[in-house]
Amino acid sequence: MSLFAFAPSRGPRWPLALQAALGIGAPIAVMTLLGQPALGYVAASGAFTVLYLGSAPAVDRARVLPLVAAGLLLSAVFGVLLAGNVWLVSAGVVIVAVASAALAFGFRLGPPGPLFFVLVFGLSAHVVDVSAITPVVYIAALTAGCAFSYLVAMAPLLLRRTRTTPSRPVRDLLPGPSLGADSRILVLRVGIVAVVGVLLGLVIDPARTYWIVGSAVAVIGVAAARKAAFQRGLHRMLGTVVGAGVYAVLALLHPSGVWLALLLAALQFTIELVVVRHYALALVFITPLVLLLTGAATGDIGSMDVAGERIVDTVVGAALGAASGLLHPRAMPESR
């Protein structure tokens, strides 16, 4: 994973990129036109559903993505129930991180692993705490977003040749539960960075704890290798710093409404095209997307203070995630 070279292509990514772009952009555009843009931003988080099993046939994704959506919704429910209590939310970050890691690695869910379950928990707790959206309305909007994204992901089934593809049982798609040596170390790393990240977050800013932990979990990824940990940490730190600069430029344009929906869709489309080939470059687009989306949801879009905070949080989290790679023996081969 070099900073100066792209990984080999793993096949066409544009179908998944288009699905993710529609999943994040359409809810914002529709709800903006209906006069409820805040609910559109919440529903857009449902687009995380389609990021899993992106290379699998639609007939297989039809069986697994509802389970992913259920996990995201459970994380959100947990978040809104604990919203407003710093200590409970901090404990919740650790619980969600470890539980989602154990399930993701134990059932071989694949990338992006436990990352979005942690982020959805943290975002849900944060948004409900600082905005006028009630917990019930928040969960309803997110549920609608997950359902819409699922329908978008199932669109290929409209083609006969896609529907006739032989499907596999869920137990074959998600083999487990079992934790091998690699998986156990990955879960241990997630647990350690979650606890340490929460403790650091309580010192830096309790409201930002989930971002620190999420950054660390993103660096851990799904590869059990010391070298991969350091490389992803470097990619994340450099990509986020550059991405914050991109956010600063975009924020000067004060995007809103349908224009913001189109901008986020374009960013998401680009991310899915490049994320498997160059992680740092993907972070250049991921950072402004998340900052714009969370800023719009909480009403502080365009804030340079937020951009600066996210850089600090990401550097701290990425350093934690990379350092946790020392738990892997030097001789351990990379999992592929």
Steps between C-alpha positions, in 0.01 A plus 500: 500500500746762380433872517629531146335206323149365444407146596391273212140536385259240642239543232247771417402710802255740336182297579573509874614863471172594332296318764686675783464838330124456457468374857655814643384761251137409427369518861656843551362634172149361557471611863639843413230544237244390763629760745668255742871506407614394849317169463662454161845525656407231753350274232815542291693307766303196385725497194761325717289187448602459137873520570512139620551195274542737208655235273239232574212424258174685573323171587751448781497861616120474524547253786779674691433875469182485717720362778745787448215752510368340819844536657520865402152566640579322826812714533290812437234399754770439758647842420178700531410323825831605656512849344568781742698296754874527433594198712236271354581604143870442565428153638269439205778578252711223653210253510394563140858491373582167665163336427493606134864394457431157650202452269665645189818295538326194643263477202754618236291802401793659320576868440420755628466281810374651827576861403154626407328340797725706727448818298121458483486453878707812560324712239158400632587590858659828391229616260214424739686679778568825312205524259123528528444155344329265744629143545189346341516724195873442468464120497206522259704713257801272520280193449354660188852577377616141554191367323551734205867407470408132510253549214767682302741211557231255382435691175721258298246226577269669250720337236409139428860385471568637848197331655597162356847508659521211750489629857694368795368427851560768763719256695735487200497878454559562870687192623527481875493585774866420542801709593834376372837635613484799261143584593570482873786746468283734291225495764760555773642798309154651459434457873829664597465799266138544608591520868807718449318715243213561740739598780681742268166632375387578853808722529486655152121535463246236608270589208770393254592165655320297234703666225831416665396137546352485150826626351693233688258225393527617137878462516469148643278404207462127441864406430694322775847634423740738674613663176140566389429677830784747457424560133129565560586730790729708280245506218222609735696781659627647173170450316301666777724806518469554124127418517450766768649749257253387234220543755617855574477589131157338458370661820576843356235425236240445779333205324145426607182332384508312173846632418633345820327172410670498159837587652480220757387253234798596282739459792355161592518380140867599480579336833366162393699515177835555668478362857619147414787631290638793703384552859664841550340639184163367612541684833544825306134458400371314808604781736305784333202267447474411869569856614234640267245233595550524876524877481170520314334261748616700802466846349869598503584440134790712380669515840879509474518419871330167427748428220791566738344278767453216253866518397607473864256214567608311189872535567449374856277212386722405207805494726313272742390266222849482352665444840260215575653318204797423725283225650556299181817287497752610239489161331121497461410500128247748370144369469353540158 
